[in-house]
Structure formats: structure tokens, C-alpha cells
Amino acid sequence: MKKNRILSALNRFAISLIRYKTMMIITFLGVILSLLTLPSTQAADDVIIRHPIPGSSFPIARAVEVPPSVQQVYLSGQVPPVVDDTVDKTTITAFGDTKTQTVGVLKRIQSILEDLDLTLGDVVKMQVFLVGDPAMDDRLDFKGFMEGYTQFFGTQEQPKLPARSVMQVAGLANPGWLVEIEVTAVRL
């Protein structure tokens, strides 16, 4: 009788041990499966959403959503290169009109981004500072800016649009500069 009770207790213990080990194996496999699917879940979380302006073809995003898992890269404001080194470097003639300066600044930004293994398509936010052009009664040359900007953004080669602000400022550090642009880019 005592032997039967001992065998019965050992049998219950063995069954409990088997159930425990089975639960542990199932739990372990569940953790492994979760870890294996993590990269695809994270990739889905790394999607940058660009919201266009409804009913508009204007080449900026109304808003851009950046997930917290994405690295942000802030570029300092960039100014235009000299295009005519035969004139005084504090004149607009040395740097060109608003369109010329915009193209020069965006080429500089493009080069900096490439050095960081990024592209203009990675830009999610842009702030543009334009000085009023004396040739336009000290008003900013928005048309000239857009002619330069649309060579780089909203094109067939680079359709991604940043959220953007353009403002007129009283002046920049060099009296010849009409354009300064700073951007925020993201790295997936």
C-alpha cells in the first residue's frame, strides 16, 4: 500500500514536471518567435509618413510624421557659394540672385547629406530665410526661390517633400546673401 502511494506520488510529480517543461519549451519558443519577427515589426514602425496638402500640387508636405525609432540629423544653416570671385564678396553680385543662391545652397546641403550617407529624400523639415532683394523693392523673391527649390524637391527623380517654412528676414551675416537654408533629415 505504501509502495502504491509512493509510486502514485512519483507519477504525479513526473506528470507535473513534464507539464512544467512543456510550458517552459512553449514559452521559450514564443520568445524566440517574437524575436524573429521583431525586425519586420520595427521596419513597419520606421515608416516616415508625408502628408501632402489636400487638393494641391504645391511641392511641400503639409506635415511629416517621423517615428521615435528614427535618427534625426540637424544640418546648420547653409549659405550660398561665391559665383563671381571678381567682385566684392559682400555684394549680391558675388553670390547671384535668389534662384542662383537657392541652387547653390541646396547643392551644398546635398553634398553634406551625401557625406553623411543621406540624400535630399531624407529631408523631413526645411526652414528657409530669404532677404528682400533690393532689385525687387526689398521684397523676397519667392518665385526665384521656388525655381531653384523645384530643381531638387518634388521632381521625378526625388519626389519626397519636406515640411517647409519660408520667411523674409531683415538680413543675414553677409550683405550679399539673400538665402540661408537649414534642414532636418532622418536616417532609417
Backbone as numpy.savetxt, mean C-alpha at the origin, in Angstrom:
# Nx Ny Nz CAx CAy CAz Cx Cy Cz
-13.33 -64.06 42.29 -14.14 -62.87 42.29 -13.28 -61.61 42.29
-12.26 -61.64 43.18 -11.36 -60.50 43.25 -10.60 -60.33 41.94
-10.25 -61.47 41.35 -9.53 -61.43 40.09 -10.41 -60.81 38.99
-11.72 -61.12 38.98 -12.65 -60.57 37.99 -12.78 -59.05 38.14
-12.82 -58.60 39.39 -12.91 -57.15 39.61 -11.65 -56.43 39.13
-10.53 -57.03 39.40 -9.26 -56.43 38.96 -9.21 -56.40 37.43
-9.59 -57.50 36.79 -9.60 -57.54 35.33 -10.60 -56.53 34.76
-11.75 -56.42 35.39 -12.76 -55.46 34.94 -12.24 -54.03 35.07
-11.57 -53.72 36.20 -11.01 -52.38 36.41 -9.91 -52.10 35.39
-9.06 -53.11 35.14 -8.00 -52.93 34.13 -8.60 -52.72 32.74
-9.66 -53.44 32.44 -10.34 -53.31 31.14 -10.91 -51.90 30.99
-11.59 -51.39 32.04 -12.13 -50.02 31.99 -11.00 -49.00 31.84
-9.89 -49.21 32.55 -8.74 -48.32 32.47 -8.17 -48.32 31.05
-8.05 -49.52 30.45 -7.51 -49.64 29.10 -8.42 -48.93 28.10
-9.73 -49.12 28.25 -10.68 -48.45 27.36 -10.58 -46.93 27.52
-10.49 -46.46 28.77 -10.33 -45.02 29.02 -9.05 -44.49 28.41
-7.97 -45.25 28.55 -6.68 -44.85 27.99 -6.76 -44.77 26.47
-7.42 -45.76 25.86 -7.57 -45.76 24.40 -8.39 -44.56 23.96
-9.49 -44.25 24.67 -10.31 -43.09 24.33 -9.50 -41.80 24.47
-8.72 -41.70 25.57 -7.89 -40.51 25.80 -6.87 -40.34 24.67
-6.19 -41.44 24.32 -5.19 -41.37 23.24 -5.86 -41.00 21.92
-7.04 -41.55 21.66 -7.77 -41.23 20.43 -8.13 -39.74 20.40
-8.62 -39.22 21.53 -8.94 -37.79 21.59 -7.70 -36.94 21.39
-6.58 -37.35 21.95 -5.33 -36.61 21.80 -4.88 -36.62 20.33
-5.00 -37.78 19.69 -4.61 -37.88 18.28 -5.51 -37.00 17.42
-6.82 -37.04 17.69 -7.76 -36.21 16.93 -7.46 -34.74 17.15
-7.20 -34.35 18.40 -6.85 -32.96 18.70 -5.57 -32.55 17.99
-4.56 -33.41 18.04 -3.29 -33.15 17.38 -3.48 -32.97 15.87
-4.26 -33.88 15.27 -4.53 -33.77 13.83 -5.29 -32.49 13.50
-6.21 -32.09 14.37 -6.94 -30.84 14.17 -6.00 -29.64 14.18
-5.06 -29.62 15.12 -4.08 -28.53 15.20 -3.22 -28.51 13.94
-2.77 -29.69 13.51 -1.94 -29.76 12.30 -2.73 -29.25 11.08
-3.97 -29.68 10.94 -4.79 -29.20 9.82 -4.98 -27.69 9.88
-5.18 -27.14 11.07 -5.33 -25.69 11.21 -4.08 -24.97 10.76
-2.92 -25.51 11.17 -1.66 -24.88 10.77 -1.42 -24.99 9.27
-1.82 -26.09 8.68 -1.64 -26.26 7.24 -2.52 -25.31 6.44
-3.67 -24.97 6.95 -4.56 -24.07 6.22 -4.31 -22.61 6.55
-3.45 -22.32 7.53 -3.18 -20.94 7.93 -2.67 -20.06 6.79
-1.68 -20.49 5.98 -1.22 -19.61 4.90 -2.34 -19.16 3.96
-3.24 -20.06 3.59 -4.31 -19.64 2.68 -5.28 -18.72 3.38
-5.52 -18.93 4.67 -6.38 -18.02 5.42 -5.72 -16.66 5.53
-4.42 -16.65 5.82 -3.72 -15.37 5.95 -3.70 -14.65 4.60
-3.51 -15.38 3.51 -3.50 -14.75 2.19 -4.83 -14.06 1.92
-5.91 -14.68 2.34 -7.22 -14.05 2.15 -7.34 -12.79 2.98
-6.70 -12.75 4.16 -6.73 -11.57 5.01 -5.84 -10.45 4.48
-4.89 -10.77 3.60 -3.95 -9.78 3.09 -4.45 -9.05 1.86
-5.72 -9.14 1.58 -6.28 -8.49 0.40 -6.47 -7.00 0.66
-5.94 -6.20 -0.23 -6.13 -4.75 -0.15 -7.34 -4.42 -1.02
-8.29 -3.71 -0.43 -9.52 -3.39 -1.15 -9.50 -1.91 -1.52
-9.61 -1.64 -2.80 -9.64 -0.27 -3.31 -11.08 0.02 -3.74
-11.67 1.03 -3.13 -13.05 1.39 -3.43 -13.07 2.54 -4.44
-13.57 2.30 -5.65 -13.63 3.39 -6.63 -14.73 4.40 -6.26
-14.63 5.56 -6.85 -15.69 6.55 -6.68 -16.88 6.08 -7.51
-18.05 5.89 -6.90 -19.20 5.37 -7.65 -19.57 6.27 -8.83
-19.78 5.65 -9.98 -20.22 6.39 -11.16 -19.20 7.35 -11.72
-17.91 7.15 -11.39 -16.88 8.10 -11.83 -15.69 7.34 -12.41
-15.05 7.95 -13.38 -13.81 7.39 -13.92 -12.60 8.18 -13.42
-12.82 9.08 -12.45 -11.72 9.88 -11.92 -10.68 8.94 -11.32
-9.40 9.12 -11.64 -8.37 8.12 -11.31 -7.83 8.18 -9.87
-8.72 8.13 -8.90 -8.31 7.94 -7.51 -9.30 6.98 -6.87
-8.90 6.40 -5.76 -9.80 5.55 -5.00 -10.53 6.41 -3.98
-11.80 6.12 -3.77 -12.57 6.83 -2.74 -12.03 6.45 -1.36
-11.62 5.19 -1.24 -11.04 4.68 0.00 -10.22 3.44 -0.34
-9.25 3.15 0.52 -8.45 1.93 0.39 -8.42 1.26 1.75
-8.78 -0.03 1.80 -8.73 -0.79 3.04 -7.46 -1.63 3.04
-6.68 -1.49 4.12 -5.43 -2.23 4.27 -5.54 -3.08 5.52
-5.40 -4.41 5.40 -5.51 -5.26 6.58 -4.33 -5.06 7.53
-4.52 -5.34 8.82 -3.46 -5.10 9.80 -2.22 -5.97 9.60
-2.35 -7.05 8.86 -1.20 -7.95 8.65 -0.23 -7.43 7.59
-0.56 -6.33 6.94 0.25 -5.80 5.84 1.24 -4.76 6.37
2.48 -4.84 5.88 3.51 -3.87 6.27 3.32 -2.58 5.49
3.32 -1.46 6.20 3.18 -0.16 5.54 4.55 0.50 5.40
4.76 1.17 4.28 6.02 1.85 3.99 5.70 3.31 3.68
6.25 4.22 4.47 5.98 5.64 4.31 7.17 6.30 3.62
6.93 6.89 2.46 7.99 7.62 1.77 7.90 9.10 2.13
9.04 9.69 2.37 9.10 11.13 2.62 8.68 11.87 1.36
8.28 13.11 1.53 7.89 13.92 0.39 9.03 14.03 -0.61
8.70 13.86 -1.88 9.69 13.94 -2.95 9.43 15.18 -3.78
10.51 15.78 -4.22 10.44 17.02 -5.00 11.06 16.78 -6.38
10.82 17.69 -7.31 11.26 17.44 -8.69 12.77 17.57 -8.89
13.27 16.85 -9.90 14.68 17.00 -10.27 14.86 18.24 -11.16
16.06 18.70 -11.24 16.38 19.81 -12.13 16.28 19.30 -13.57
15.60 20.07 -14.42 15.50 19.70 -15.84 16.32 20.64 -16.72
16.73 21.78 -16.18 17.56 22.73 -16.93 18.62 23.27 -15.97
19.82 22.69 -16.06 20.87 23.10 -15.11 21.66 24.32 -15.60
21.17 24.97 -16.64 21.83 26.18 -17.13 21.24 27.44 -16.49
20.16 27.27 -15.70 19.51 28.43 -15.07 19.61 28.32 -13.55
19.25 29.39 -12.89 19.26 29.46 -11.43 18.39 28.34 -10.85
18.94 27.59 -9.90 18.25 26.41 -9.32 17.14 26.79 -8.34
16.85 28.06 -8.23 15.73 28.49 -7.38 14.58 29.03 -8.22
14.60 28.71 -9.52 13.55 29.20 -10.41 12.70 28.04 -10.93
11.49 28.35 -11.32 10.60 27.35 -11.90 11.19 26.82 -13.20
11.87 27.66 -13.93 12.49 27.24 -15.20 13.46 26.08 -14.98
14.15 26.05 -13.86 15.10 24.97 -13.57 14.41 23.62 -13.41
13.14 23.65 -12.99 12.43 22.40 -12.67 11.27 22.10 -13.62
10.83 23.09 -14.39 9.74 22.89 -15.34 8.38 23.24 -14.76
7.38 23.14 -15.61 6.01 23.46 -15.19 5.45 22.34 -14.29
4.21 22.47 -13.88 3.60 21.50 -12.96 3.59 20.10 -13.54
3.25 19.95 -14.81 3.23 18.62 -15.42 4.63 18.01 -15.41
5.62 18.76 -15.84 7.00 18.27 -15.88 7.47 17.89 -14.48
7.18 18.75 -13.50 7.59 18.46 -12.13 6.88 17.22 -11.58
5.60 17.07 -11.90 4.84 15.90 -11.44 5.46 14.62 -11.99
5.76 14.60 -13.26 6.37 13.43 -13.88 7.72 13.13 -13.22
8.53 14.17 -12.99 9.83 13.97 -12.35 9.71 13.42 -10.94
8.75 13.95 -10.18 8.55 13.48 -8.80 8.06 12.03 -8.81
7.11 11.70 -9.67 6.58 10.34 -9.69 7.64 9.34 -10.18
8.53 9.75 -11.06 9.64 8.89 -11.46 10.58 8.65 -10.27
10.83 9.68 -9.48 11.65 9.52 -8.26 10.99 8.54 -7.29
9.70 8.71 -7.09 8.96 7.81 -6.18 9.01 6.39 -6.72
8.82 6.23 -8.01 8.87 4.91 -8.64 10.24 4.26 -8.40
11.30 5.03 -8.54 12.65 4.53 -8.34 12.88 4.11 -6.88
12.43 4.94 -5.95 12.58 4.61 -4.53 11.80 3.32 -4.20
10.59 3.23 -4.71 9.79 2.03 -4.48 10.48 0.79 -5.04
11.05 0.91 -6.23 11.77 -0.23 -6.83 12.95 -0.63 -5.97
13.67 0.34 -5.40 14.77 0.03 -4.48 14.29 -0.76 -3.27
13.02 -0.59 -2.91 12.43 -1.27 -1.76 11.63 -2.51 -2.17
11.81 -2.95 -3.43 11.07 -4.09 -3.99 9.56 -3.86 -3.97
9.15 -2.64 -4.28 7.75 -2.27 -4.37 7.51 -1.61 -5.73
6.25 -1.36 -6.05 5.90 -0.68 -7.31 4.89 0.42 -7.02
4.59 1.20 -8.02 3.55 2.22 -7.87 2.19 1.57 -7.58
2.00 0.34 -8.00 0.77 -0.39 -7.71 0.61 -0.71 -6.22
1.69 -0.59 -5.45 1.63 -0.83 -4.01 1.28 0.44 -3.23
1.17 1.57 -3.91 0.83 2.83 -3.26 -0.66 2.83 -2.92
-0.97 3.09 -1.64 -2.37 3.12 -1.20 -2.83 4.51 -0.80
-1.89 5.41 -0.51 -2.24 6.77 -0.08 -1.23 7.74 -0.67
-1.75 8.87 -1.16 -0.88 9.90 -1.74 -1.35 11.27 -1.27
-0.38 12.09 -0.88 -0.67 13.49 -0.57 0.16 14.35 -1.50
-0.50 15.27 -2.15 0.14 16.12 -3.15 0.06 17.57 -2.69
1.21 18.23 -2.71 1.30 19.65 -2.34 1.69 20.43 -3.59
0.80 21.30 -4.04 1.06 22.10 -5.23 1.13 23.57 -4.86
2.13 24.23 -5.42 2.28 25.68 -5.25 1.57 26.35 -6.42
0.93 27.46 -6.16 0.30 28.22 -7.24 1.35 28.66 -8.24
1.05 28.46 -9.50 1.97 28.82 -10.57 1.82 30.30 -10.90
2.91 31.07 -10.82 2.82 32.50 -11.15 2.28 32.74 -12.56
2.50 31.81 -13.48 1.99 31.95 -14.85 0.48 31.75 -14.91
-0.12 31.28 -13.81 -1.58 31.05 -13.75 -2.20 31.88 -12.63
-1.70 33.10 -12.45 -2.19 34.00 -11.39 -2.11 33.35 -10.01
-1.02 32.61 -9.78 -0.74 31.95 -8.49 -1.81 30.91 -8.09
-2.46 30.33 -9.07 -3.39 29.22 -8.80 -2.68 27.92 -9.16
-3.03 26.86 -8.45 -2.40 25.58 -8.76 -2.84 25.10 -10.13
-1.94 24.40 -10.80 -2.20 23.89 -12.14 -2.66 22.43 -12.01
-3.94 22.26 -11.67 -4.48 20.91 -11.46 -4.47 20.11 -12.76
-4.77 20.76 -13.85 -4.76 20.07 -15.15 -3.37 19.53 -15.46
-2.36 20.36 -15.26 -0.98 19.93 -15.49 -0.59 18.77 -14.57
-1.01 18.87 -13.32 -0.74 17.78 -12.37 -1.38 16.48 -12.87
-2.65 16.54 -13.25 -3.36 15.34 -13.69 -2.76 14.75 -14.97
-2.26 15.62 -15.86 -1.60 15.12 -17.08 -0.36 14.30 -16.73
0.34 14.70 -15.69 1.51 13.93 -15.25 1.10 12.68 -14.47
0.16 12.85 -13.55 -0.30 11.77 -12.67 -0.86 10.59 -13.46
-1.68 10.89 -14.47 -2.34 9.82 -15.23 -1.39 9.05 -16.15
-0.14 9.45 -16.22 0.87 8.65 -16.92 1.32 7.47 -16.05
1.03 7.54 -14.74 1.52 6.53 -13.79 0.41 5.76 -13.09
-0.76 6.35 -12.94 -1.86 5.73 -12.19 -3.12 5.67 -13.06
-3.83 4.55 -12.94 -5.05 4.37 -13.71 -4.78 4.03 -15.17
-3.59 3.52 -15.43 -3.24 3.13 -16.79 -3.51 1.64 -16.98
-3.44 1.19 -18.21 -3.62 -0.23 -18.48 -2.49 -1.04 -17.82
-1.29 -0.50 -17.83 -0.15 -1.18 -17.22 -0.20 -1.13 -15.70
-0.76 -0.07 -15.13 -0.79 0.11 -13.67 -2.15 0.69 -13.29
-3.16 -0.17 -13.18 -4.53 0.32 -12.93 -4.87 0.61 -11.46
-3.99 0.24 -10.53 -4.31 0.41 -9.11 -4.26 1.89 -8.72
-5.31 2.33 -8.03 -5.43 3.75 -7.68 -5.30 3.94 -6.18
-4.57 4.97 -5.76 -4.47 5.27 -4.33 -5.60 6.21 -3.88
-5.84 6.23 -2.58 -6.62 7.33 -2.01 -5.68 8.54 -2.10
-6.22 9.71 -2.43 -5.32 10.83 -2.71 -5.92 12.15 -2.28
-5.07 13.03 -1.81 -5.44 14.41 -1.51 -4.52 15.33 -2.29
-5.07 16.40 -2.84 -4.27 17.42 -3.52 -4.61 18.75 -2.88
-3.58 19.49 -2.47 -3.83 20.77 -1.84 -2.86 21.82 -2.35
-3.31 23.05 -2.37 -2.43 24.15 -2.72 -1.78 24.65 -1.44
-0.47 24.86 -1.52 0.27 25.39 -0.38 0.90 26.71 -0.79
1.26 27.51 0.21 1.85 28.83 -0.07 3.21 28.73 -0.71
3.96 27.70 -0.37 5.28 27.55 -0.94 5.95 26.29 -0.44
7.04 25.90 -1.10 7.85 24.76 -0.69 9.26 25.29 -0.39
10.14 24.42 0.06 11.48 24.85 0.51 12.28 25.57 -0.57
12.12 25.18 -1.82 12.80 25.85 -2.93 11.74 26.61 -3.72
11.93 27.89 -3.98 10.93 28.67 -4.72 10.66 28.18 -6.14
11.54 27.32 -6.66 11.34 26.77 -8.00 10.44 25.53 -8.01
10.17 24.97 -6.85 9.34 23.76 -6.79 7.87 24.12 -6.78
7.13 23.49 -7.66 5.67 23.63 -7.69 4.98 22.38 -7.15
5.74 21.28 -7.01 5.16 19.98 -6.66 5.99 19.26 -5.61
5.31 18.74 -4.61 5.90 17.77 -3.66 4.85 16.70 -3.42
5.29 15.44 -3.45 4.36 14.32 -3.26 4.94 13.34 -2.24
4.09 12.93 -1.30 4.48 11.87 -0.38 3.46 10.73 -0.52
3.96 9.50 -0.35 3.08 8.34 -0.52 3.26 7.35 0.61
2.25 6.53 0.78 2.31 5.36 1.65 2.07 4.16 0.75
2.98 3.19 0.83 2.85 1.95 0.06 2.71 0.80 1.04
2.30 -0.35 0.54 2.16 -1.53 1.39 2.89 -2.71 0.76
3.37 -3.55 1.65 4.07 -4.78 1.22 3.27 -5.97 1.70
2.83 -6.81 0.78 2.09 -8.01 1.14 3.03 -9.10 1.58
